[in-house]
Amino acid sequence: MGSDKIINKINSADNLDQLLAAVRAAETAYLASPNGFVAASLRDCLERIYCDLPAWGPAPADTEEVYSWDAIRYLVWQNGWQLVPRSDD
């Protein structure tokens, strides 16, 4: 999958489940790309995108280590992308 398609899938996600699938696909594409400029370029692009992922629902009070959210879950990186229950304490 080309980097434009990857970016479009991330940016056009309609919900957190679609976003999770898109960021996992992006990571898979990055890891499968050959070393060198293409991989470095994709990684740089993904890092910028991950800082501004779409979200659904109210923002949590603390967004550190939370990349996106909906009303009941967070998208986090914990040895891989995953959804965890929301815990607004």
Stockholm file with secondary structure:
# STOCKHOLM 1.0

chainA/1-89         MGSDKIINKINSADNLDQLLAAVRAAETAYLASPNGFVAASLRDCLERIYCDLPAWGPAPADTEEVYSWDAIRYLVWQNGWQLVPRSDD
#=GR chainA/1-89 SS CCHHHHHHHHHTCSSHHHHHHHHHHHHHHHHHSCTTHHHHHHHHHHHHHHTTCCCCSCCCSCCTTCCEECSSEEEEESSSEEEEECCCC
#=GC SS_cons        CCHHHHHHHHHTCSSHHHHHHHHHHHHHHHHHSCTTHHHHHHHHHHHHHHTTCCCCSCCCSCCTTCCEECSSEEEEESSSEEEEECCCC
//
